[in-house]
């Protein structure tokens, strides 16, 4: 099955098509331009250059979160529209699991990190061993100091990655927890990982309809938190 995947969870934007673990096409951009401006032209050009159409695909996958609220909304909306128009199933993939797949060849504790502000990261931990990944915890928002305490007595080699990888690695090192940083070429999220994670969901019969696809935020948006705080202060 050919799977089209979209990744818009952070600053970089990417799209890819895979089939049976092989990358058929991919496109990546990390220039700071808005995803609403770059994503669809990127997808259209990639498919055209690979001589593929939506009719050649079996599913549409997207990094459904956690990540940037705006970025996630753009990616999920695009995936829903593409899938609905083509009559294809969808796969909402964990952003953190997708990024970890890029380091599955390393024998280490993979520390996925996306900057969640306020000294927190969106995080998940995976053990990479013999080319496969084992998830060790659910996706979560966690304080950097709390994560350092959790990992303090873990003797496995550690590698941080993601758009919060540098922040996480620095915080762990300052807390006395040795941690390497993924190479620059593997540091950031990529749609290839989303597609590979989606292949696993497809094999397990866990694809969904376009209508069922929804974003995963882990915590309320800043606007929602501000609204709730104002309501509380006003006694409402």
C-alpha positions in Angstrom: 0.0 0.0 0.0 1.3 3.4 -0.9 0.8 6.0 1.9 0.9 9.7 1.5 2.1 11.3 4.8 2.2 15.0 6.0 4.2 16.5 8.8 3.4 20.1 9.9 3.8 19.7 13.7 6.7 22.2 14.1 8.7 24.7 12.0 9.6 22.3 9.3 7.1 21.1 6.8 7.4 17.8 4.8 5.5 15.3 2.8 6.4 11.7 1.7 5.1 8.6 0.0 6.2 5.2 1.2 5.3 1.6 0.2 6.3 -1.5 2.2 8.9 0.5 4.1 10.5 2.0 1.0 10.6 5.8 0.4 9.1 6.4 -3.1 9.1 10.2 -2.8 9.7 12.9 -0.2 9.9 16.7 0.1 11.2 18.7 3.1 11.3 22.4 3.8 12.6 24.2 6.8 12.7 27.8 5.8 10.2 29.4 8.2 7.5 29.9 5.6 4.0 29.2 6.8 2.6 25.7 6.3 -0.6 27.0 4.9 1.5 28.5 2.1 3.9 25.6 1.5 2.2 22.3 2.2 -0.3 21.8 -0.6 2.1 23.0 -3.4 4.7 20.7 -1.9 2.4 17.7 -2.0 1.2 18.5 -5.6 4.8 18.9 -6.9 6.0 15.7 -5.1 3.2 13.6 -6.5 3.6 15.1 -10.0 7.3 14.5 -10.1 6.9 10.9 -8.9 4.2 10.3 -11.5 1.7 9.5 -8.8 -1.9 10.5 -8.4 -4.2 10.3 -5.4 -5.8 7.3 -7.1 -2.5 5.4 -6.7 -2.5 5.8 -2.9 -4.0 3.5 -0.3 -4.2 6.0 2.7 -3.3 9.5 3.9 -1.4 9.8 7.1 -0.6 12.9 9.2 1.4 13.7 12.3 -1.7 14.4 14.5 0.1 15.7 17.5 1.4 16.7 19.8 3.0 19.9 18.4 2.3 23.4 17.3 -1.5 24.0 17.6 -1.6 25.9 14.3 0.7 23.4 12.5 -1.3 20.4 13.7 -4.6 21.9 12.6 -3.2 22.7 9.1 -1.8 19.2 8.7 -4.9 17.4 10.0 -7.2 19.6 7.9 -5.2 18.9 4.8 -5.1 15.2 5.4 -8.9 15.1 6.0 -9.5 17.0 2.8 -7.2 14.9 0.6 -8.6 11.7 2.0 -12.2 12.6 1.8 -11.9 13.8 -1.8 -10.1 10.6 -2.8 -12.2 8.3 -0.7 -9.2 7.1 1.2 -8.7 6.0 4.8 -6.5 8.0 7.1 -3.9 7.4 9.9 -3.4 9.9 12.7 0.2 9.2 13.9 1.9 10.3 17.1 4.4 13.0 16.2 6.8 11.7 18.8 6.6 8.1 17.6 7.1 9.1 14.0 10.3 11.1 14.9 11.7 8.2 17.0 11.5 5.9 13.9 14.3 7.9 12.4 16.7 6.6 15.1 15.4 3.1 15.4 18.8 1.9 14.1 20.5 3.2 17.3 20.8 1.0 20.4 19.8 3.7 22.9 17.0 5.3 24.9 15.3 7.7 22.5 14.2 10.9 24.2 11.6 12.6 21.9 11.2 16.3 22.7 9.0 19.1 21.4 9.2 22.5 23.0 5.9 23.1 24.9 7.1 26.3 26.5 7.2 27.1 30.2 10.1 24.8 30.8 8.1 21.8 29.5 8.3 19.5 26.6 6.0 17.2 24.8 7.8 13.9 25.3 7.8 10.2 24.8 10.5 7.6 25.5 11.4 4.7 23.3 14.0 2.0 23.5 15.7 1.4 20.2 17.3 -2.0 20.0 18.3 -4.2 17.1 16.5 -2.0 14.6 13.1 -1.9 16.4 11.4 0.5 18.8 9.7 -0.2 22.1 7.5 2.5 23.5 8.2 3.1 27.2 5.6 5.7 28.1 2.6 7.5 26.6 2.9 10.9 24.9 2.9 13.5 27.6 3.7 17.1 28.6 6.4 17.0 31.2 8.7 19.5 33.0 12.4 19.3 32.1 13.4 18.9 35.7 10.9 16.1 36.2 12.2 14.3 33.2 15.8 14.6 34.5 14.8 13.0 37.8 13.0 10.2 36.0 16.1 9.4 33.9 18.7 10.1 36.5 19.3 6.4 37.4 18.8 5.0 33.8 22.2 3.8 32.6 21.2 3.4 28.9 22.8 5.8 26.4 20.4 8.6 25.6 19.7 10.5 22.5 17.4 13.6 22.3 15.7 14.7 19.2 12.9 16.8 17.9 12.4 20.6 17.7 12.9 20.6 21.5 15.9 18.2 21.4 18.5 20.8 21.9 16.6 22.3 24.9 16.1 18.9 26.4 19.6 17.7 25.9 21.0 20.9 27.6 18.6 20.6 30.5 19.5 16.9 31.1 23.2 17.5 30.9 22.9 20.5 33.4 21.1 18.1 35.7 23.8 15.5 35.5 22.1 13.2 33.1 24.4 12.4 30.2 22.5 12.7 26.9 23.6 13.1 23.3 21.8 15.1 20.6 20.7 13.5 17.4 22.7 14.5 14.3 21.3 17.6 12.5 20.0 15.5 9.6 17.9 13.4 11.9 17.1 16.0 14.6 13.8 17.2 13.2 10.4 15.6 12.4 10.0 14.2 8.9 7.0 12.9 7.0 8.9 9.7 6.2 8.6 8.7 9.8 4.9 9.5 9.7 4.4 7.2 6.7 6.4 4.4 8.3 4.3 4.6 11.5 1.1 4.7 9.4 2.2 1.5 7.7 2.2 -0.2 11.1 -1.3 1.1 11.8 -2.5 -0.1 8.4 -1.0 -3.6 9.0 -2.9 -3.7 12.4 -6.2 -2.7 10.8 -6.2 0.6 12.6 -6.8 3.1 9.8 -9.8 5.5 10.3 -12.1 7.5 8.1 -11.4 11.1 7.2 -14.3 12.1 9.4 -12.8 10.3 12.4 -9.3 11.9 12.1 -8.7 14.4 14.8 -5.8 16.4 16.3 -4.1 15.4 19.6 -3.0 18.5 21.6 -2.2 17.0 25.1 -3.1 20.3 26.7 -5.4 23.3 25.9 -4.2 26.0 23.6 -2.9 29.3 25.1 -6.1 31.1 24.1 -8.2 28.5 25.9 -6.1 28.7 29.0 -6.4 32.5 29.1 -10.2 32.2 28.6 -10.5 29.8 31.5 -8.3 32.0 33.7 -10.4 35.0 33.0 -13.6 33.1 33.8 -12.1 31.9 37.0 -11.0 35.5 38.0 -14.4 36.8 37.2 -16.1 34.0 39.2 -17.8 32.5 36.3 
